[in-house]
Amino acid sequence: MSFRYEIRLSGAGGQGLILIGKIIAEAAAIYEDKNATQSQSYGPEARGGASRSEVIISDSDIDYPKATNIDLLLAMTQEAADKYSNEIKPGGTIVMDSGFVHEAPEGDFKSHGFPITNIAEEQIGKKIVANLVALGIITELSGIISDDAVINAIRARVPKGTEEMNINAFRAGQNLIRSS
Amino acid sequence: MDSLKALENRVASLANHHQKYIRVLHQHLDSLIDFLESSGNLMKVHLWTSSSHIEEEMELIVRLSDDIQTNVRHVSSYYALQFLHMNFRHQDILTLGISSGATIEMVYQQFMMNVGSDFRNLSRAYMKTLLDLYLPDWDRGDFFVCGVGTRADQDDIDVGIVTRDDADITTINQAMRSVTRDMLVYATPLHHYLSEHIGEQLYSTTVSEYQKHLEPEIRDMVIISELIGSRFILGGEELFREFHEKVTSRYYYSPDQDIRYHEGFLRGILGEARAQFLTPLSTDTISPKEEGLRIIKALLAAKKVIYGLEEVNAWDIIGALKAKEPHLSTQYQSLFMTTSFLEILKFQLQIYVTQEESFRLEEITPALRSQLADKMGYQAIGAVSAWDQLIIDYTRAVKEVRKFCEFLVNDTTAHLSSISIFRVMFEREPGRSNEEDGKSESKQPEESVAREFIEAARFFSGTRYWEDILIRLGSDQELQDGFIASLEALDEDIKNQVLGEYTEWAPYSPISLMRLITILLKRQENVLGDTVAVRMSHMFLEKLEDLSYATERLSKIFTRYPQYIHEFLEYLPESDFAYFFRIMNRPVVDENLEEPLSRLRSLCEIHEWSGHYFARFFSRVIASHPEYLNHLTDSHQLHEIALGLLALADVYPLLEDRKRALGEYYDLEFLRIGLGTMRGTDLRTTNSEFTEFCDNYMRKLFDVCTEEARIESAVEPPSTDRFAVLAAGGHAREQAYDDDYDIIALVDTDDEDVIRHATKVMTRMNREILKRGLLPQYRLGEILDGFVNPMSRVIAYLESDDPENFIDLSQLLGSRMIVGSDRMRDTINTQILDRFAISRKREYITRMVTEVRNRQNITGTCDREACNLKEAAGGLRDIEACALMLKAWLGIHEPLTQDLFHKIRREIPEIAADLDTLSASLYYLRTIRDLYRITVAAEDTIDPDYLARVGNIFKQSRRPELSDPERILEQIDTTLNDSMRAIDGVIWFLQESLAPEE
């Protein structure tokens, strides 16, 4: 039976959500031979500084490229959590940066709050890799793409010389789940 | 495979994402070569060099196998090879071009044109080949694929896929789905923004779906912008033209069609451009697209629809505009060059660093920096590295773009004003029928304009540029009155509904709404009660509070247009301050906005905590110099600017300019020191800095006014050996924030010509001082009938038995010379102070004691409901009187400052404790007085209801123990009582000391 997994990455501009959307899509499509689509918001909803990226991964054809029944929502701001949590499918997952999301939305979904940005700053020394920490969490929670595929995709997407830092951030995210 | 190894080695010099193509080659190239060899076609296909017959060679490759997926993998390998060859070829040509000595920007532009063209041909051939595989024998007239993004962009290809209404949409979508998948895996991903947002959310959209989506209103500017910038890639060209006629052409200017679409596009695109201006330049990132190219392209799109240009790429449009607007030819040429630079920089960053749109400087390693700068033709010059030069050029380029594009925004606004549907609405005169819009019924604007406007504005719901309307409304009070009246006249329910519609703009265009509300608040400033302006501002703030990004948006607006927020706060009802401040106290995610937000918060504090005296002053200064709002938190910077203004006052050739610069210097320093007081600067620092700038101002003003009088009367002015200007009162005592300036002007001659000439100087000074909001006061001058008084007349007056002359003697004793020579100072000291006060100290002190006692009897102790810090027993006037008595007793000529008590203490250790008490009392009472003046009013009488404002500053200056209003009142009480006791002690000592003389 075919599967379809929908991920929405939401937050503010500058949090690197588009980048991790691309990484997930490429990890699935290029390194795991799955089908994937990735779209990003640059319409009116992005004008307020909000940022949104969606990835759909499937082992069959993807006819409908918009996420409507979200399996996993990453919310890096309160606004994102409030706005999109009602689109998570029953039994789905929300991952929140608890440094920015102070009121976790309620619903029929599993809720995970981590101080993602703080962890990036404390463990890696740079807030800017919070997106990679989040990617580690997502990879671990979703279980739909392998570590290797994601790391290959990270390598292909980050500037030379920063690979190690970005992969460490990704690992930090994974470890949060593994140790919890 | 040596060739592959060589290619692989070269690819290692590029950004990591190029490894995707190496991976494809490793996986599938062998198979392709096997198929080519076995079919005898190996020599017909270019594998290791660039091909000029890509489409034909791709067609040949996909004929090698019957299996579609095998063909896809083969043609993808070929694509990977050609893609890499193409990029290397163009990099080599670029290097050659740079070394040729040609104008570098022209080399850049040529490079971008060529690489864009080649990339589009390559990707077009690849897409076409894939489509041929997935849609064999298909009638291509049924659909077309168009590119809607930048041609050379290799990170993604934004496409629109449009089908005829009766096409086999399911089959087309299935094919496009497969093409999209293959493009993601093997080539450059396709993005389908248009199809995602219009129609049945598949990969394609029908012409009718576009029409249905776009006809009712202007909503999504991205869709319209992409359509206007679209370029045919493949499929039915006839359909592409038809689509343009039916859908896209409506946005081009044509007086014969419904102008709202054109107007709406301009409102949208100008709003987008302005939003880009609002974003401060990042300090840690370079983003050629976000910081420059997006603005350029938005405004070029505006010009394109105004002139009906067919050109698609930026350079071609600029070329066409040079012909259309020859008077701007030079500026367009500069834009051409800047565009070339920014385009190639973005392209090269993506080739060598990472395939993103923003590049964090810290992520670009030194090796990458050198490589990138080298590839763009930069070389180190002396100590300046090639990379540093590149960054300097980048910063200059984005600043130039913003400057010229701001001009283009204004230019386009003029066009917008001339074609807008609202022009007709606003130009309709009261009681006259409007023939232009075909309505025959006569309408009074006050009955219709506000509602009619908002109803018509619904069509433009997704746009946010209303500058033309706001300029028109803001400059026409009659129109404002009509607008307001038309709202006030509505029934309550409808009024709320209409006001609600206006505030619906808040998420899209807070800046426009804020300005509209400011215009209305200003016009209704003196109208009491629940006005429409007050109600609208309240609804607006409620709306803002619900927007999680409101803080970011307002911070951005503040960066570019600080005066808009300042003006809004200036007229915002106090009851709504808390709302606004709550929004501004939220954190922001974007670190680049933290600094402007901090300044904005500082502005909020000024509006919240400043009294009318300071607020009025603040607003006057900001009205002339809104740029000062950008330095509110940087006292040092404000001081530097002020010193610059002071220096200018020496160099301007015209005296009027010198006076203006001096006035600005005074205003800015007053503002700076006032802000310091609000933030808890110590009294001693405040008074010293305040006195310094006031004295600077007066001295320079004296020079300028003397020069002015000299030129006017062609008479040499009196020298400062014979002419002195003294500060008396608070300015003499180095006390800040006095709203008057007590002046004594003396000449040591009876020559009427000199007196007349000196009077001219003082008259001119008075005029200027008044402009600063200071009242020049001449107590002695009023008594002696002239601003300038000869020494002889002053002496005669002091010798007279006039009971008032004792007060003038005290003023002279407490004065401080601002202008005058040492000789003049000695003359005043010996002929006036020594003669009348010091040598007659017994008489002077006796009269002063009587004065103090009389006043104490009249004013009594402090009334807690209205305590006068100056006149109350033990208050500032008593302390100052006490100091004057001690000056006379000790024969001191120094001005009455805080330090004077220390000096006296050394001279009279017997009353050290009393002097310490007086010094401390003076310090505390002056502190309260200063704070009250800045935060409440320029009054000496304290209203306890407003003491919380004073207390707030104690809190901010980390002295919370002193911040409770009740505590402040108690402290004032205690201070006055202590002061009274100390004054009694000093008087007792003086009377005892003077007794032997009796």
Interface residues (C-beta under 8 A of the other chain):
Chain A: G11 A12 G13 G14 Q15 L19 A25 E26 A29 I30 N35 A36 T37 Q38 S39 Q40 Y42 G43 P44 R47 G48 G49 A50 D61 I62 D63 Y64 P65 K66 T77 Q78 E79 D82 F100 I128 R155 A156 R157 V158 P159 K160 G161 T162 E163
Chain B: A15 N16 H17 Q19 K20 R23 N173 Q174 R177 S178 T180 R181 L184 V185 P189 H191 H192 Y193 E196 H197 Q201 L202 Y203 R219 D220 M221 V222 I223 A275 V353 T354 Q355 E356 S358 F359 R360 E363 I364 T365 A367 L368 G462 P507 Y508 L547 S548 Y549 E552 R553 V589 D590
